[in-house]
Amino acid sequence: MSQRKSVYIAYTGGTIGMAAGDRGYLPRPGFLGAQMARFSVLKDARMPRYDLHEYDNLLDSSNMTPRDWMVIAEDLTRNYDRYDGFVVLHGTDTMAYSASALSFLLRDLGKPVIFTGSQVPLFELRTDARENLINSILLAGDCGVPEVCLLVRHRLLRGNRSTKVSASRFMAFDSPNYHELASVGVETVVHRERHLRHPENPMTLHGLNDPQVADVRLFPGITPKILEQLLSGPLQGAVLHTYGVGNAPDDPSFLRILRDACDRGLVIVNCTQCLEGSVDMSGYATGNALADAGVISGWDMTPEAALTKLYWLLSQDLSVEDMRRLMQQDLRGELTVGS
């Protein structure tokens, strides 16, 4: 008989483990572990053995910061050699940001790290938490996907290709520009041809410092003055959410502000506001004008991947030219160049 796989579960907070309170759901220390201990299926010999580590400061994911990404990454790094796979239980609101960030922080990852959560707590009668929890533990122990993933119901998605698309449906996440990595049905189908290559080097943690980054969404009527205020101060980089395939107003004052910001060394990444598709700044004159101003293409990255990649690159000892070059290269499966 083969030895049971072992899975480390990091419970960071979020709806999945919350209890009912006078003002709504809220984290309660020890509550999730007590709920999990009641489920006989988790003790089944066919399930991986798991250890649950509950964080001291359980967070609603709306309160997540880059420092918390580092707490999770450091925790997984300390336990990396002791387990076959990892599950991170996390609130769904910012889970795509955390999963994207971990994909950059954990370099040469050779084991599954699966983020999951739920729209309804585990203790409720009608909940998506049971399915997400069981499937995550099973896949973390046995799927062998060497990357950071996000699981929602029956779909295993690449973490840095995922985005939350619904505030109310159990199928809350999608991966608009990349295929699922595995699917769970009557049979579990693992699409190994879609996975990142297994690394040759040991996993290493590449950390963050405290870069100043902005997220700027264009809208009809945005004025050059507003843009100038958003890009002022000690800013080092920004994700610019543009229209369609990467278009923006071609107002000379608007473009001058972007050019001045790029000349100061800001790394400004062009991402489309569309859920699906890619930036192509050569398609229209307005897109070409952004490129001429120094804005770089984010191709088909999700906004979450673009922002967290920018945080990570700005935390490394790199020149502005190298950051701009690497921002447009596929480092962890986060983009399709020229898509």
Backbone torsions as a table, in degrees:
resi	resn	phi	psi	omega
1	MET	NA	132.6	-179.4
2	SER	-72.0	151.3	-178.8
3	GLN	-71.2	139.4	178.8
4	ARG	-63.7	139.1	176.2
5	LYS	-70.6	159.2	179.9
6	SER	-121.6	138.0	-176.7
7	VAL	-128.7	134.9	175.8
8	TYR	-99.3	125.1	-179.8
9	ILE	-110.0	117.8	177.0
10	ALA	-100.4	113.1	179.7
11	TYR	-97.8	106.9	-176.3
12	THR	-93.6	-13.4	-176.0
13	GLY	129.3	-162.7	179.2
14	GLY	99.2	171.1	-173.6
15	THR	-58.6	-35.3	-171.2
16	ILE	-54.2	-35.9	-177.4
17	GLY	-109.4	13.1	-175.8
18	MET	-78.3	157.8	175.5
19	ALA	-111.7	166.9	177.6
20	ALA	-81.4	135.3	176.6
21	GLY	-129.3	177.9	-178.2
22	ASP	-62.7	-29.3	-177.0
23	ARG	-112.3	20.1	179.5
24	GLY	115.8	-172.6	-179.7
25	TYR	-65.6	143.3	177.8
26	LEU	-154.8	152.9	178.2
27	PRO	-66.7	142.7	176.4
28	ARG	-137.6	118.5	-177.7
29	PRO	-54.6	133.9	176.9
30	GLY	83.7	-12.5	-174.2
31	PHE	-68.6	-43.4	-179.1
32	LEU	-63.5	-45.3	179.6
33	GLY	-59.2	-39.0	178.7
34	ALA	-66.3	-38.4	178.0
35	GLN	-66.4	-43.3	-179.2
36	MET	-65.2	-34.5	-179.7
37	ALA	-64.9	-19.7	-179.3
38	ARG	-81.8	-16.2	-174.2
39	PHE	-91.3	109.6	-178.0
40	SER	-64.2	-27.6	-178.6
41	VAL	-61.3	-30.7	-179.6
42	LEU	-72.2	-16.1	178.0
43	LYS	-96.6	-2.5	-179.2
44	ASP	-59.6	140.1	-177.4
45	ALA	-63.4	-18.6	178.7
46	ARG	-83.0	-11.3	177.1
47	MET	-85.0	148.1	171.7
48	PRO	-62.0	151.0	170.4
49	ARG	-70.9	139.8	-178.8
50	TYR	-132.8	151.2	170.4
51	ASP	-119.6	128.3	179.8
52	LEU	-99.8	123.9	174.3
53	HIS	-114.1	113.0	179.7
54	GLU	-92.2	126.2	-179.3
55	TYR	-68.8	148.4	-179.2
56	ASP	-63.4	-38.1	-178.2
57	ASN	-110.3	91.2	-178.9
58	LEU	-75.2	128.1	-171.5
59	LEU	-112.9	136.8	156.0
60	ASP	-65.7	132.9	-171.0
61	SER	-66.4	-13.0	172.9
62	SER	-62.2	-21.4	-179.8
63	ASN	-95.5	4.1	179.7
64	MET	-65.0	142.1	176.2
65	THR	-132.3	168.7	174.9
66	PRO	-56.2	-29.9	176.2
67	ARG	-63.4	-35.7	178.4
68	ASP	-70.9	-32.4	172.9
69	TRP	-59.0	-40.7	-179.8
70	MET	-67.9	-37.0	177.0
71	VAL	-59.1	-45.0	179.5
72	ILE	-65.3	-46.3	-178.0
73	ALA	-62.5	-41.5	179.3
74	GLU	-67.0	-38.0	177.8
75	ASP	-62.0	-47.6	179.9
76	LEU	-65.8	-35.9	178.9
77	THR	-64.3	-41.7	179.2
78	ARG	-62.3	-32.5	-175.0
79	ASN	-102.8	6.1	-169.3
80	TYR	-59.4	-42.3	-174.7
81	ASP	-78.8	-9.9	-173.2
82	ARG	-95.5	-10.9	-172.6
83	TYR	-134.1	157.1	178.8
84	ASP	-83.4	-24.5	-179.4
85	GLY	-163.7	171.5	-171.8
86	PHE	-137.9	140.2	173.6
87	VAL	-120.5	130.8	175.5
88	VAL	-112.1	113.2	177.2
89	LEU	-87.5	125.7	-164.1
90	HIS	-150.1	148.7	173.1
91	GLY	-62.7	147.0	-173.7
92	THR	-77.6	-22.6	-172.3
93	ASP	-59.7	-41.7	-179.6
94	THR	-120.3	21.0	-176.8
95	MET	-63.7	-36.8	179.3
96	ALA	-64.8	-33.3	175.2
97	TYR	-65.6	-47.5	-177.6
98	SER	-65.5	-42.3	178.6
99	ALA	-63.8	-40.4	176.8
100	SER	-63.9	-45.2	-179.2
101	ALA	-60.8	-45.0	-178.8
102	LEU	-63.5	-29.5	179.3
103	SER	-64.0	-29.9	178.2
104	PHE	-88.5	-34.4	-177.5
105	LEU	-69.8	-36.1	-176.4
106	LEU	-97.6	92.7	-176.6
107	ARG	-83.5	142.3	-178.7
108	ASP	58.8	41.3	177.1
109	LEU	-66.2	130.2	-177.9
110	GLY	-117.7	6.5	-178.2
111	LYS	-134.1	158.4	179.0
112	PRO	-69.7	133.5	167.8
113	VAL	-122.1	111.4	-172.2
114	ILE	-115.2	116.6	173.1
115	PHE	-85.5	136.9	171.0
116	THR	-153.2	165.8	177.8
117	GLY	-161.9	-152.3	179.1
118	SER	-159.2	161.7	175.5
119	GLN	-87.4	-22.6	-179.0
120	VAL	-131.7	139.2	-176.9
121	PRO	-60.7	158.0	-177.7
122	LEU	-60.9	-33.6	-174.0
123	PHE	-75.0	-16.2	-176.6
124	GLU	-73.0	154.6	-179.3
125	LEU	-64.7	-49.6	177.7
126	ARG	-102.0	107.3	-175.9
127	THR	-148.1	149.3	172.7
128	ASP	-89.5	-3.7	-173.5
129	ALA	-66.8	-40.9	-176.9
130	ARG	-60.3	-49.8	-178.5
131	GLU	-62.1	-45.2	-179.3
132	ASN	-63.5	-41.3	-178.4
133	LEU	-67.0	-49.9	-177.1
134	ILE	-63.5	-46.7	-179.2
135	ASN	-64.7	-36.6	178.9
136	SER	-65.4	-44.5	-179.7
137	ILE	-64.1	-44.6	179.3
138	LEU	-60.9	-47.0	-177.8
139	LEU	-70.6	-36.3	178.2
140	ALA	-62.2	-33.9	-179.1
141	GLY	-81.0	-24.2	-166.3
142	ASP	-134.5	-11.2	-172.7
143	CYS	-81.3	-24.8	177.0
144	GLY	70.7	16.7	-179.2
145	VAL	-73.7	117.7	-174.4
146	PRO	-87.1	58.8	-178.7
147	GLU	-162.9	172.3	176.8
148	VAL	-82.9	127.0	-175.2
149	CYS	-124.4	171.3	174.0
150	LEU	-135.2	127.5	179.9
151	LEU	-109.5	131.6	173.1
152	VAL	-135.5	116.8	-177.5
153	ARG	54.1	-109.3	-175.0
154	HIS	-103.2	8.2	-174.7
155	ARG	-116.5	129.7	172.5
156	LEU	-102.7	117.2	-175.1
157	LEU	-111.5	153.4	170.9
158	ARG	-66.4	130.9	-173.5
159	GLY	-58.6	-44.7	-176.4
160	ASN	-85.0	10.7	171.4
161	ARG	-113.7	5.6	-172.2
162	SER	-99.5	151.2	175.0
163	THR	-150.1	147.1	178.7
164	LYS	-79.3	127.3	-174.8
165	VAL	-116.5	-7.0	-179.6
166	SER	-146.4	136.2	176.0
167	ALA	-90.2	-7.0	-173.0
168	SER	-129.6	-27.0	-178.2
169	ARG	-80.7	150.1	175.3
170	PHE	-65.0	-33.4	174.2
171	MET	-83.1	75.5	-167.7
172	ALA	-85.3	-15.3	-174.6
173	PHE	-122.3	155.6	174.0
174	ASP	-143.7	167.9	177.1
175	SER	-127.9	82.3	-167.2
176	PRO	-62.4	-29.7	-173.0
177	ASN	-116.0	15.2	175.9
178	TYR	-153.3	150.7	-177.7
179	HIS	-71.8	159.5	173.1
180	GLU	-67.6	151.2	-178.5
181	LEU	-87.6	-26.8	177.4
182	ALA	-159.7	157.7	176.6
183	SER	-136.6	143.1	-177.3
184	VAL	-113.3	117.6	176.0
185	GLY	-139.8	-139.2	172.2
186	VAL	-57.9	-38.3	171.3
187	GLU	-117.7	150.6	172.5
188	THR	-92.1	121.2	-179.1
189	VAL	-108.2	117.9	179.4
190	VAL	-106.4	118.0	-176.8
191	HIS	-89.7	81.2	-173.1
192	ARG	-65.7	-26.4	179.9
193	GLU	-68.1	-14.9	179.9
194	ARG	-95.3	-7.6	-174.9
195	HIS	-80.8	159.2	169.7
196	LEU	-65.5	152.8	178.3
197	ARG	-65.9	144.4	177.6
198	HIS	-66.2	129.8	-174.4
199	PRO	-70.6	152.4	176.2
200	GLU	-89.4	-21.2	-176.4
201	ASN	-102.5	158.2	175.9
202	PRO	-65.0	151.9	178.1
203	MET	-66.7	138.0	175.9
204	THR	-132.2	151.5	178.7
205	LEU	-95.9	123.7	176.1
206	HIS	-111.5	111.6	-167.2
207	GLY	-85.9	-175.2	179.4
208	LEU	-117.8	148.1	164.8
209	ASN	-103.1	-129.0	-176.8
210	ASP	-133.3	63.5	-179.4
211	PRO	-68.8	153.8	179.1
212	GLN	-98.7	111.7	-173.0
213	VAL	-128.6	144.5	178.8
214	ALA	-123.2	156.2	177.2
215	ASP	-122.7	111.7	-169.6
216	VAL	-118.4	115.8	179.5
217	ARG	-102.8	122.8	176.9
218	LEU	-73.3	152.8	175.3
219	PHE	-151.7	152.6	178.0
220	PRO	-58.9	122.3	-178.3
221	GLY	104.2	-6.5	176.7
222	ILE	-60.9	133.4	-175.6
223	THR	-100.9	156.1	175.0
224	PRO	-54.9	-34.4	-179.8
225	LYS	-64.1	-43.2	178.2
226	ILE	-62.4	-45.2	179.7
227	LEU	-61.5	-41.4	180.0
228	GLU	-61.6	-41.2	178.0
229	GLN	-65.4	-38.9	-179.8
230	LEU	-67.4	-30.6	-176.8
231	LEU	-101.6	13.1	-178.3
232	SER	-93.4	179.4	177.7
233	GLY	78.9	-160.0	-174.2
234	PRO	-82.7	31.6	-176.2
235	LEU	-67.3	143.5	178.3
236	GLN	-113.2	-22.5	-178.7
237	GLY	-163.0	163.6	-179.9
238	ALA	-155.3	146.7	168.5
239	VAL	-99.9	122.9	-178.4
240	LEU	-104.5	113.2	-178.8
241	HIS	-87.4	108.1	-173.9
242	THR	-105.8	-179.1	-178.1
243	TYR	-90.6	148.4	169.7
244	GLY	52.8	-124.5	-177.7
245	VAL	-88.4	20.1	175.6
246	GLY	113.7	33.0	-175.9
247	ASN	-97.9	155.9	-178.9
248	ALA	-152.2	167.4	177.6
249	PRO	-57.3	140.0	177.8
250	ASP	-99.1	24.6	173.4
251	ASP	-57.2	124.9	-178.3
252	PRO	-55.6	-36.0	178.9
253	SER	-67.5	-39.0	178.4
254	PHE	-62.4	-48.0	-178.2
255	LEU	-68.3	-34.1	178.4
256	ARG	-63.2	-39.9	179.4
257	ILE	-63.7	-42.5	177.5
258	LEU	-64.4	-43.3	-179.5
259	ARG	-63.4	-43.4	178.7
260	ASP	-62.0	-40.7	179.4
261	ALA	-64.6	-43.8	177.9
262	CYS	-64.7	-38.5	178.2
263	ASP	-64.6	-28.4	176.9
264	ARG	-76.9	-7.1	178.8
265	GLY	105.3	4.8	176.1
266	LEU	-67.4	142.0	172.4
267	VAL	-99.6	109.2	-177.2
268	ILE	-111.8	121.7	-173.3
269	VAL	-109.8	128.5	-178.0
270	ASN	-90.1	114.2	175.6
271	CYS	-122.0	141.0	179.8
272	THR	-75.6	146.8	173.5
273	GLN	-74.5	-13.7	179.3
274	CYS	-70.8	145.0	179.7
275	LEU	-68.3	-34.3	-176.3
276	GLU	-125.0	145.7	177.9
277	GLY	112.4	-173.0	-170.5
278	SER	-137.7	155.8	173.8
279	VAL	-76.3	134.8	173.2
280	ASP	-140.0	94.1	-174.1
281	MET	-76.0	-3.0	177.3
282	SER	-90.8	-6.1	-172.7
283	GLY	-76.9	-34.3	-177.4
284	TYR	-131.8	156.7	179.4
285	ALA	-60.0	-35.7	-179.0
286	THR	-66.3	-36.8	176.1
287	GLY	-69.2	-41.1	176.7
288	ASN	-60.1	-36.1	179.9
289	ALA	-64.1	-37.1	176.5
290	LEU	-64.5	-43.7	178.9
291	ALA	-61.5	-41.9	179.0
292	ASP	-63.1	-28.9	178.9
293	ALA	-78.0	-11.3	178.7
294	GLY	108.3	0.8	177.7
295	VAL	-72.8	138.6	-178.2
296	ILE	-106.2	158.2	-176.1
297	SER	-81.4	137.6	171.4
298	GLY	-96.2	4.1	179.6
299	TRP	50.2	-123.5	-176.9
300	ASP	-108.1	25.5	177.0
301	MET	-65.8	145.5	168.3
302	THR	-69.1	155.1	175.2
303	PRO	-57.4	-35.1	179.5
304	GLU	-64.7	-42.9	179.5
305	ALA	-67.5	-42.2	-179.2
306	ALA	-62.1	-44.2	-177.9
307	LEU	-66.7	-45.4	-177.5
308	THR	-71.4	-34.5	175.2
309	LYS	-64.2	-39.3	178.0
310	LEU	-64.1	-44.9	175.0
311	TYR	-54.0	-46.6	-174.9
312	TRP	-68.1	-46.5	-179.1
313	LEU	-64.0	-38.1	178.7
314	LEU	-68.7	-15.8	178.8
315	SER	-91.1	-6.8	179.3
316	GLN	-94.9	164.4	-179.5
317	ASP	-86.4	78.5	-174.5
318	LEU	-129.3	152.4	172.6
319	SER	-75.4	162.5	177.2
320	VAL	-60.4	-39.4	179.7
321	GLU	-62.6	-42.4	179.3
322	ASP	-67.3	-38.9	178.1
323	MET	-62.8	-43.2	179.2
324	ARG	-64.5	-37.3	179.1
325	ARG	-68.5	-47.1	-177.8
326	LEU	-69.5	-29.5	178.4
327	MET	-61.1	-29.3	-177.7
328	GLN	-97.1	4.6	177.2
329	GLN	-104.5	150.2	176.5
330	ASP	-80.4	112.3	-178.1
331	LEU	-104.0	-35.4	-176.4
332	ARG	-135.0	27.8	-177.7
333	GLY	79.8	15.6	-172.4
334	GLU	-83.3	-14.8	-177.3
335	LEU	-149.3	160.7	173.6
336	THR	-116.4	106.8	-176.6
337	VAL	-65.3	132.2	178.3
338	GLY	71.0	19.3	-175.7
339	SER	-67.7	NA	NA
